[in-house]
Amino acid sequence: MSVKFLFPLVALIMLLIVLDRKVFMVPPLGTFLNPFIGVVQNEHTSNRNKKVNLEVSQKTEIVFDDRAVPHIFAGNQKDMFFAQGYVCASDRLWQMDFMSYISAGRLSEIFGKKFYVHDVIKRREGMSNAALRTLKYIENDQETKRALDSYTAGVNAWIKSLSYADLPVEYKLMDYTPEPWTNLKTVLIMKYVSADLSGYEEDVPASFLETVLGSEEYNKLFPNYYVKKRKEGFGIQRILDSLPVNEYINSSFLESSPEIPTGDFNPNVGSNSWVVGPKKSKSGFALLCSDPHLNLSFPSIWYELQLKSDEQNVYGYSIPGVPGVIIGFNDNISWGLTNGSDDVRDYYKLEVKDNYSYYKYDGKWIKTDSIIEEIKIRDDTSFLDIVYYSKHGPILSDSRAGDPELKGYALNWTLHDPSNEILTFIRLNKAKDYTQFKKAIEYYKCPSQNFSYADVTGNIAVHHQGKILAKKWKNQGKFIMDGTRSDQFSTDALPLDKLPYTYNPDEGYVYSANNNPYKSPNSPIIYGHYKEFRADKIDSWLSAKEKLSIDDMKTMQMDNTNRLAEVAIPVFLQKMPSGESKHLQEFAHWDYKYNKDSRIAQLFEIWWTKIKINTWDELLRYKSHKMRLDDLVLLDMICNDPDNKYFDLLSSEKTENASDIIDISFNQMLKDTTTGSNWGNLNKINIMHLSNLKEFSKTGIPLGGHPQALNSLSKKWGPSLRMIVEMSDKPKGYAVYAGGQSGNPSSDEYDRFIDAWENGRYYELKFFSNIDEGNAQAKYKWSLQ
Amino acid sequence: MGLFDFLPWWSFSVPVFLLGMLLPLKKWKVSPFLWGFIAGFMAWLLSTIYFELIYDGEIMKSVANVMKVKPYLLHPAIGLIGGLLTGLGLYSGYLLRNGREILELELPKIK
């Protein structure tokens, strides 16, 4: 025997070692390209009839319809939630798992060091800690715990059935495997969604601008306001803050510039929802519509399904990783959601000493709490981060050794407080009437939401619900607060009976679209990131017609009318010197629709943008302090305060007024290079895969619509779902969402609904009364027993 | 896929190695590396194509793009990996038994 065989053997072993490893973006090729277990196995997408032996107490059937929507028929709640976990994992395992990693600040475990900063920010925002405390709190409720336990068991039953060959392609590409599902991961997903909807705030730039501009000017630009009733002419009613209690905010207060991470939270995420009562409905049945505008992604945030047990029969849209249906309808009621848009995220400036060991509160030094967060990093040693907590919340700034002025900011966010939103949905899913609906939404705390409601008996309602801190003064929460004083710290939520709602109003309809729900000057003072144009448009639609049909609802959800343009153009035309150009004629005859083939929409977009730039040129010097300048405030200034100093251009000798700015901007518009383009050429929507992999995304979709239109969309967000339900004796649903049921990029079901979604088509939903109806229309079927 | 639920993906190299030892490759006057390479190349490539044909998905192209590889290079790469692993495995097994004569007997034939 010779040792020569060692040469090829060593070469073989070395090759095996190389092929077993991830190298940069390339996954381990030995497994990944292996024809028997590798990526080619992910081409396998067809689901067939099957029988599985699982730990369900009674036979549970899952019927898939022609759109791959699962209809679960179970003997009890436990089996039903188990089946939901199982079937949702079968379609969306990677997505739900990945969302929990994002939420917990664990991306470094998958991608290594480059996501370390992301993870640190998440930990310091207190996400993972909040999820842990929330889990402990909600598991005290037996109904919630049972649902979570069953759902988790279902997900794990699916994970257990997987070999490497069956893993979703993302795991193979990123070279990791699914960990067992836990109830904590479900809570993390709830926090993930909650953060997206309530994470936006402007405390830091607002405090800065208030200081440099002075209270009076600041209030002119960023007022609290109510929208006037449309009969009185569109405009705003400013609420002047009588007491300037912000005297603590001055340049010395802001001296050490805060190291607050600017989040990527999108202020535009919102939604429309409205309900037409029987009086105004053509069919005589209430109509409920809901289209949540969220960040669009592949796989979609929505997973469609029906859940039937001995206690309930509900159809609708769930969030992968969370038991129950979030938006939908059952035999008796239907409900929709829009973001409450209240400001529930505030910063407190602290005085700290001994490297964050103590903070000053009413003159006394109080010890901070600290939590050690272990951030695991792939192929590297873990990083231990200490997050300090004051009574306000986690302290964000870095502690810099040797700095004599260790000053931190504490983040107070209702997301940190334990609350049981899951129970709201469990109860809503089986609610039979308005009383049960109201009881169910009482558990709902964060993010604040508007729940719209309709039932088969014709009652309609909308409720603004959530934990909203009672304000001690009008502007509390608008600016950074002084964390050293107890009189600045709010802990009490507005009592439930102070939350605004409307029930069976005389008009015969209700709506919400991220507008300020506090309508009268006597309402509690709340501050938020409200938007009014869409709500106003909905109101004008619903009031205009005597009777409304399902087709009207579809037209409304797809309405591309820019409400801002509709209100502004008549004003502009009045103010423009006459005979200026043929374009003016075009504007005069325009229907204000931002359709994708509209050239005039593109023109108006430029015109309005130029008006904004020319008006707010004084603020350009503060551009590092980004704040949303409200279009409605500008329009109100043009109409009611046209000689305001902001209309005067810095760059010219002359003193301009609003009319001059409109005219100057119009001429600038005519010279703009994109004037010949259609709106769709510029309004391109990207639906990105959650990991941002271009190959699994759909980019550059030219679409009509506008943030100020009911078909509200831009860049990478929009109506993630459009749902219409007619509350006849047997409710009928029509809907479409931006995505498809399967999370497998290889499957036809991955983006199956996109075409319908783009073009405003709806699917008629199959809401089966019993298993026999389901069987009759089943494409395939799974039996769990 | 059955077996690989329990065994590591590279375990197929062991029987290949044994085959290299046991098959009378010397008597057949074949180059163990070349034949192993061809067999492995074909096995990996044809299996991949087979699965692509019977399944209804379309993912190989996106995956090539993710890895920043030209899509038409993916299949040769799959074949190459299968070929190298099998060729080297068979050759090592062969050499363990017939190592002494390797230089004079086999090398010229590899050309």
Interface residues (C-beta under 8 A of the other chain):
Chain A: M1 S2 V3 K4 F5 L6 F7 P8 L9 A11 L12 L15 L16 L19 D20 M25 V26 P27 L29 G30 T31 L33 N34 P35 F36 I37 V39 V40 Q41 N42 E43 H44 T45 S46 S163 Y164 A165 V169 L173 L693 K694 E695 F696 N744 P745 S746 S747 D748
Chain B: M1 F4 D5 W9 W10 S13 F17 F33 A43 W44 S47 T48 Y50 F51 E52 Y55 D56 G57 E58 I59 M60 S62 V63 N65 V66 M67 K68 L74 A77 I78 I81 G82 L84 L85 L88 G89 Y91 S92 G93 Y94 L95 L96 G99 R100 I102
